[in-house]
Amino acid sequence: MSLELEPSDLLLFPRPLADGPSVLMKVHNTGDELLAFKVKTTAPRHYCVRPNAGLIGPGDSLSIEVTLQPLKTEPADNATCKDKFLVQSIPVIGNLTKMDLSDLWTHVEANLKNEIRQNKLKCAYMSNTHLVNKTSQVGTAVASQQAEIKNKARQEASSQEDSEVARMKKKLAEYQQEIAALRKRTVEDESKRARYEEGSEPMIRTQVIEKTNGYPPHIVVLLIALTAVAVWYFMNSR
């Protein structure tokens, strides 16, 4: 069985005490058994404790709020508080598992008192000097946190810019590859077209020559013209 408290030995109440300040006490069950706990104080009329009793499972934690009832007058800066708190705990095993919480503690205090584990805490009022130091520490912590947040924001912005530049470079490389591929296809098409034109002209010329009995076309045209002139001259001379 192991019940740990945070804070472990002192409840420090901040000023002004006339406002009825509250502090939190965290309870941790570091064992592997279900625990029952109960909170007692030497000045029950001066404090409100929520919850003041309960169950806490193995490995679980819970927060207990301790509220100081508002004081009519503000104590001096060096005033001491003699109030104390006691946190009792015991594992819920055997017959205890069948009892409700109030019956459980009645039975434990009557029959198992030696098995109760106790954690004691003192109470104190925060001095004005401590309050000033605390405020300064909080201000420093807040400033440090704000600086860290700004630095993180700058790093994230820089990272986003680097990512955008990398994306643009990648896109540019893709465009360059597409342009290179297009140029290659254009050169290949022009080469094919040139080879086709060079190969088709001789074929056409050969076909024409074959149809004109081996004579070039312009010779055939000249012979036809001369024949026509000769026939006209012969017909007109008769």
Protein Blocks (a to p, Z undefined) as FASTA:
>chain_A
ZZddddfkbccddddfklopadddddddfbfbdcddddddfblmlpccddfbdcddehia
cdddddddddfbdcdfkbccfbdcdddddddehjllmpcfklmmmmmmmmmmmmpccddd
ddddddfklmmmmmmmmmmmmmmmmmmmmmmmmmmmmmmmmmmmmmmmmmmmmmmmmmmm
mmmmmmmmmmmmmmmmmmmmmmmmmmmmmmnnopafklmmmmmmmmmmmmmmmmmmZZ
